[in-house]
Amino acid sequence: MKVTKEITKFETLKLESWGGALETLKIIEQNNKQDDFMYLLEDVFYEGVDETDLNDFIWFEDEYIFDSLEIDFK
């Protein structure tokens, strides 16, 4: 069975995430880039994505995300 849902709010995304993705989301929030990040996700996953792949992207592609959002995090 396939279940899909639409996530349109950053806060909902935070509730649905786990592991290292939470740290990435925390940094995005600290830099007030929540809306920009949601737009980035729409661009990257324009065809949709399952929740595990989305979480892995947020967790392991943090450098790409921070560069895209112009967050200086070293």
N, CA, C and O atoms as a GROMACS GRO file, in nm:
protein
  296
    1MET      N    1   0.084  -0.116   0.000
    1MET     CA    2   0.000   0.000   0.000
    1MET      C    3   0.089   0.124   0.000
    1MET      O    4   0.189   0.128   0.071
    2LYS      N    5   0.053   0.223  -0.078
    2LYS     CA    6   0.126   0.348  -0.083
    2LYS      C    7   0.039   0.458  -0.024
    2LYS      O    8  -0.075   0.477  -0.064
    3VAL      N    9   0.095   0.530   0.071
    3VAL     CA   10   0.026   0.642   0.134
    3VAL      C   11   0.108   0.767   0.109
    3VAL      O   12   0.228   0.768   0.135
    4THR      N   13   0.046   0.870   0.058
    4THR     CA   14   0.116   0.996   0.035
    4THR      C   15   0.050   1.107   0.114
    4THR      O   16  -0.069   1.101   0.144
    5LYS      N   17   0.128   1.207   0.146
    5LYS     CA   18   0.074   1.325   0.214
    5LYS      C   19   0.153   1.446   0.171
    5LYS      O   20   0.269   1.435   0.130
    6GLU      N   21   0.092   1.558   0.180
    6GLU     CA   22   0.156   1.683   0.143
    6GLU      C   23   0.197   1.756   0.270
    6GLU      O   24   0.117   1.775   0.362
    7ILE      N   25   0.323   1.797   0.274
    7ILE     CA   26   0.374   1.874   0.388
    7ILE      C   27   0.400   2.015   0.336
    7ILE      O   28   0.485   2.034   0.249
    8THR      N   29   0.329   2.111   0.388
    8THR     CA   30   0.344   2.248   0.340
    8THR      C   31   0.402   2.342   0.446
    8THR      O   32   0.433   2.457   0.416
    9LYS      N   33   0.417   2.294   0.568
    9LYS     CA   34   0.466   2.380   0.676
    9LYS      C   35   0.596   2.322   0.734
    9LYS      O   36   0.610   2.201   0.752
   10PHE      N   37   0.687   2.412   0.764
   10PHE     CA   38   0.815   2.373   0.822
   10PHE      C   39   0.795   2.300   0.954
   10PHE      O   40   0.863   2.201   0.982
   11GLU      N   41   0.702   2.348   1.036
   11GLU     CA   42   0.678   2.286   1.167
   11GLU      C   43   0.632   2.141   1.152
   11GLU      O   44   0.672   2.055   1.230
   12THR      N   45   0.551   2.114   1.053
   12THR     CA   46   0.507   1.977   1.027
   12THR      C   47   0.624   1.891   0.983
   12THR      O   48   0.637   1.776   1.025
   13LEU      N   49   0.710   1.946   0.901
   13LEU     CA   50   0.829   1.875   0.856
   13LEU      C   51   0.916   1.837   0.975
   13LEU      O   52   0.968   1.726   0.981
   14LYS      N   53   0.932   1.930   1.069
   14LYS     CA   54   1.012   1.901   1.190
   14LYS      C   55   0.952   1.785   1.268
   14LYS      O   56   1.026   1.700   1.319
   15LEU      N   57   0.822   1.781   1.278
   15LEU     CA   58   0.757   1.674   1.354
   15LEU      C   59   0.770   1.538   1.285
   15LEU      O   60   0.767   1.434   1.350
   16GLU      N   61   0.786   1.540   1.153
   16GLU     CA   62   0.794   1.417   1.075
   16GLU      C   63   0.938   1.368   1.055
   16GLU      O   64   0.959   1.260   0.999
   17SER      N   65   1.037   1.445   1.100
   17SER     CA   66   1.178   1.413   1.076
   17SER      C   67   1.240   1.345   1.196
   17SER      O   68   1.184   1.348   1.306
   18TRP      N   69   1.357   1.283   1.175
   18TRP     CA   70   1.426   1.214   1.283
   18TRP      C   71   1.576   1.217   1.258
   18TRP      O   72   1.623   1.255   1.151
   19GLY      N   73   1.651   1.176   1.362
   19GLY     CA   74   1.797   1.164   1.352
   19GLY      C   75   1.864   1.297   1.322
   19GLY      O   76   1.823   1.402   1.371
   20GLY      N   77   1.969   1.290   1.240
   20GLY     CA   78   2.048   1.406   1.205
   20GLY      C   79   1.971   1.513   1.128
   20GLY      O   80   2.013   1.629   1.124
   21ALA      N   81   1.861   1.475   1.067
   21ALA     CA   82   1.779   1.574   0.995
   21ALA      C   83   1.728   1.682   1.090
   21ALA      O   84   1.712   1.797   1.052
   22LEU      N   85   1.703   1.644   1.214
   22LEU     CA   86   1.654   1.741   1.312
   22LEU      C   87   1.756   1.851   1.338
   22LEU      O   88   1.719   1.967   1.356
   23GLU      N   89   1.884   1.816   1.340
   23GLU     CA   90   1.989   1.917   1.360
   23GLU      C   91   1.995   2.013   1.241
   23GLU      O   92   2.009   2.134   1.259
   24THR      N   93   1.985   1.959   1.120
   24THR     CA   94   1.983   2.043   1.001
   24THR      C   95   1.866   2.140   1.007
   24THR      O   96   1.882   2.259   0.980
   25LEU      N   97   1.748   2.090   1.043
   25LEU     CA   98   1.629   2.174   1.051
   25LEU      C   99   1.644   2.280   1.160
   25LEU      O  100   1.596   2.393   1.144
   26LYS      N  101   1.709   2.246   1.268
   26LYS     CA  102   1.732   2.342   1.377
   26LYS      C  103   1.818   2.459   1.327
   26LYS      O  104   1.789   2.575   1.356
   27ILE      N  105   1.922   2.428   1.252
   27ILE     CA  106   2.011   2.532   1.198
   27ILE      C  107   1.936   2.619   1.098
   27ILE      O  108   1.953   2.741   1.096
   28ILE      N  109   1.854   2.557   1.015
   28ILE     CA  110   1.773   2.633   0.920
   28ILE      C  111   1.682   2.729   0.995
   28ILE      O  112   1.669   2.846   0.957
   29GLU      N  113   1.620   2.681   1.101
   29GLU     CA  114   1.530   2.763   1.181
   29GLU      C  115   1.605   2.876   1.251
   29GLU      O  116   1.556   2.989   1.256
   30GLN      N  117   1.723   2.848   1.304
   30GLN     CA  118   1.802   2.951   1.372
   30GLN      C  119   1.842   3.064   1.277
   30GLN      O  120   1.865   3.176   1.320
   31ASN      N  121   1.848   3.032   1.148
   31ASN     CA  122   1.884   3.132   1.047
   31ASN      C  123   1.762   3.190   0.976
   31ASN      O  124   1.776   3.262   0.877
   32ASN      N  125   1.645   3.160   1.026
   32ASN     CA  126   1.519   3.212   0.971
   32ASN      C  127   1.506   3.184   0.821
   32ASN      O  128   1.465   3.272   0.745
   33LYS      N  129   1.539   3.063   0.780
   33LYS     CA  130   1.534   3.024   0.639
   33LYS      C  131   1.428   2.917   0.613
   33LYS      O  132   1.436   2.844   0.514
   34GLN      N  133   1.328   2.908   0.701
   34GLN     CA  134   1.228   2.803   0.689
   34GLN      C  135   1.154   2.809   0.556
   34GLN      O  136   1.140   2.708   0.487
   35ASP      N  137   1.105   2.927   0.519
   35ASP     CA  138   1.030   2.940   0.394
   35ASP      C  139   1.119   2.910   0.274
   35ASP      O  140   1.077   2.842   0.181
   36ASP      N  141   1.241   2.962   0.276
   36ASP     CA  142   1.334   2.936   0.166
   36ASP      C  143   1.361   2.786   0.153
   36ASP      O  144   1.372   2.734   0.042
   37PHE      N  145   1.372   2.718   0.266
   37PHE     CA  146   1.398   2.575   0.264
   37PHE      C  147   1.280   2.498   0.204
   37PHE      O  148   1.299   2.405   0.126
   38MET      N  149   1.160   2.538   0.239
   38MET     CA  150   1.043   2.470   0.184
   38MET      C  151   1.037   2.488   0.032
   38MET      O  152   1.001   2.396  -0.040
   39TYR      N  153   1.073   2.607  -0.016
   39TYR     CA  154   1.080   2.630  -0.162
   39TYR      C  155   1.189   2.545  -0.226
   39TYR      O  156   1.171   2.491  -0.335
   40LEU      N  157   1.302   2.533  -0.158
   40LEU     CA  158   1.411   2.449  -0.208
   40LEU      C  159   1.365   2.304  -0.222
   40LEU      O  160   1.393   2.238  -0.323
   41LEU      N  161   1.295   2.254  -0.122
   41LEU     CA  162   1.245   2.117  -0.128
   41LEU      C  163   1.150   2.098  -0.246
   41LEU      O  164   1.154   1.995  -0.314
   42GLU      N  165   1.065   2.197  -0.270
   42GLU     CA  166   0.973   2.188  -0.384
   42GLU      C  167   1.051   2.182  -0.516
   42GLU      O  168   1.012   2.109  -0.607
   43ASP      N  169   1.159   2.257  -0.525
   43ASP     CA  170   1.241   2.256  -0.647
   43ASP      C  171   1.315   2.123  -0.663
   43ASP      O  172   1.319   2.067  -0.773
   44VAL      N  173   1.373   2.073  -0.555
   44VAL     CA  174   1.451   1.950  -0.561
   44VAL      C  175   1.362   1.829  -0.585
   44VAL      O  176   1.396   1.740  -0.662
   45PHE      N  177   1.248   1.825  -0.518
   45PHE     CA  178   1.160   1.709  -0.525
   45PHE      C  179   1.029   1.744  -0.594
   45PHE      O  180   0.921   1.716  -0.542
   46TYR      N  181   1.038   1.804  -0.711
   46TYR     CA  182   0.918   1.849  -0.783
   46TYR      C  183   0.826   1.734  -0.820
   46TYR      O  184   0.707   1.755  -0.845
   47GLU      N  185   0.879   1.612  -0.825
   47GLU     CA  186   0.795   1.496  -0.856
   47GLU      C  187   0.750   1.423  -0.730
   47GLU      O  188   0.682   1.320  -0.739
   48GLY      N  189   0.787   1.474  -0.614
   48GLY     CA  190   0.753   1.410  -0.488
   48GLY      C  191   0.867   1.324  -0.437
   48GLY      O  192   0.964   1.298  -0.509
   49VAL      N  193   0.856   1.280  -0.314
   49VAL     CA  194   0.961   1.201  -0.249
   49VAL      C  195   0.898   1.126  -0.132
   49VAL      O  196   0.803   1.174  -0.071
   50ASP      N  197   0.951   1.008  -0.102
   50ASP     CA  198   0.899   0.938   0.016
   50ASP      C  199   0.968   0.993   0.141
   50ASP      O  200   1.072   1.058   0.132
   51GLU      N  201   0.908   0.964   0.256
   51GLU     CA  202   0.956   1.029   0.379
   51GLU      C  203   1.097   0.988   0.417
   51GLU      O  204   1.171   1.070   0.472
   52THR      N  205   1.138   0.866   0.390
   52THR     CA  206   1.274   0.823   0.424
   52THR      C  207   1.376   0.894   0.337
   52THR      O  208   1.479   0.939   0.386
   53ASP      N  209   1.349   0.904   0.207
   53ASP     CA  210   1.441   0.974   0.117
   53ASP      C  211   1.448   1.123   0.151
   53ASP      O  212   1.555   1.184   0.143
   54LEU      N  213   1.336   1.181   0.189
   54LEU     CA  214   1.334   1.322   0.229
   54LEU      C  215   1.418   1.341   0.355
   54LEU      O  216   1.500   1.432   0.362
   55ASN      N  217   1.397   1.256   0.454
   55ASN     CA  218   1.473   1.267   0.578
   55ASN      C  219   1.623   1.249   0.552
   55ASN      O  220   1.705   1.322   0.608
   56ASP      N  221   1.658   1.151   0.467
   56ASP     CA  222   1.798   1.129   0.434
   56ASP      C  223   1.859   1.249   0.363
   56ASP      O  224   1.974   1.284   0.388
   57PHE      N  225   1.783   1.312   0.275
   57PHE     CA  226   1.832   1.432   0.205
   57PHE      C  227   1.862   1.541   0.307
   57PHE      O  228   1.969   1.603   0.302
   58ILE      N  229   1.770   1.565   0.398
   58ILE     CA  230   1.789   1.670   0.499
   58ILE      C  231   1.907   1.635   0.589
   58ILE      O  232   1.985   1.723   0.627
   59TRP      N  233   1.921   1.510   0.624
   59TRP     CA  234   2.026   1.465   0.715
   59TRP      C  235   2.164   1.467   0.650
   59TRP      O  236   2.259   1.522   0.707
   60PHE      N  237   2.176   1.408   0.531
   60PHE     CA  238   2.307   1.386   0.472
   60PHE      C  239   2.350   1.489   0.368
   60PHE      O  240   2.467   1.494   0.331
   61GLU      N  241   2.259   1.568   0.322
   61GLU     CA  242   2.292   1.671   0.222
   61GLU      C  243   2.288   1.810   0.284
   61GLU      O  244   2.255   1.908   0.218
   62ASP      N  245   2.323   1.818   0.412
   62ASP     CA  246   2.318   1.945   0.483
   62ASP      C  247   2.409   2.051   0.422
   62ASP      O  248   2.374   2.168   0.418
   63GLU      N  249   2.525   2.010   0.374
   63GLU     CA  250   2.616   2.108   0.313
   63GLU      C  251   2.553   2.171   0.189
   63GLU      O  252   2.560   2.292   0.170
   64TYR      N  253   2.492   2.090   0.105
   64TYR     CA  254   2.421   2.141  -0.014
   64TYR      C  255   2.307   2.234   0.029
   64TYR      O  256   2.288   2.341  -0.030
   65ILE      N  257   2.233   2.193   0.130
   65ILE     CA  258   2.120   2.273   0.178
   65ILE      C  259   2.169   2.408   0.230
   65ILE      O  260   2.115   2.512   0.194
   66PHE      N  261   2.272   2.406   0.314
   66PHE     CA  262   2.323   2.531   0.371
   66PHE      C  263   2.379   2.622   0.262
   66PHE      O  264   2.359   2.743   0.266
   67ASP      N  265   2.449   2.565   0.165
   67ASP     CA  266   2.500   2.645   0.054
   67ASP      C  267   2.385   2.707  -0.025
   67ASP      O  268   2.390   2.825  -0.060
   68SER      N  269   2.284   2.629  -0.053
   68SER     CA  270   2.168   2.678  -0.129
   68SER      C  271   2.094   2.789  -0.057
   68SER      O  272   2.042   2.881  -0.119
   69LEU      N  273   2.089   2.780   0.075
   69LEU     CA  274   2.018   2.878   0.156
   69LEU      C  275   2.107   2.991   0.204
   69LEU      O  276   2.063   3.080   0.277
   70GLU      N  277   2.233   2.988   0.162
   70GLU     CA  278   2.332   3.088   0.202
   70GLU      C  279   2.345   3.096   0.354
   70GLU      O  280   2.347   3.205   0.412
   71ILE      N  281   2.353   2.980   0.417
   71ILE     CA  282   2.376   2.970   0.560
   71ILE      C  283   2.524   2.938   0.579
   71ILE      O  284   2.574   2.837   0.528
   72ASP      N  285   2.593   3.022   0.650
   72ASP     CA  286   2.735   3.000   0.677
   72ASP      C  287   2.746   2.914   0.803
   72ASP      O  288   2.735   2.964   0.915
   73PHE      N  289   2.767   2.786   0.783
   73PHE     CA  290   2.777   2.695   0.897
   73PHE      C  291   2.899   2.607   0.877
   73PHE      O  292   2.900   2.520   0.789
   74LYS      N  293   2.999   2.627   0.955
   74LYS     CA  294   3.123   2.550   0.945
   74LYS      C  295   3.154   2.487   1.077
   74LYS      O  296   3.255   2.418   1.090
   0.00000   0.00000   0.00000
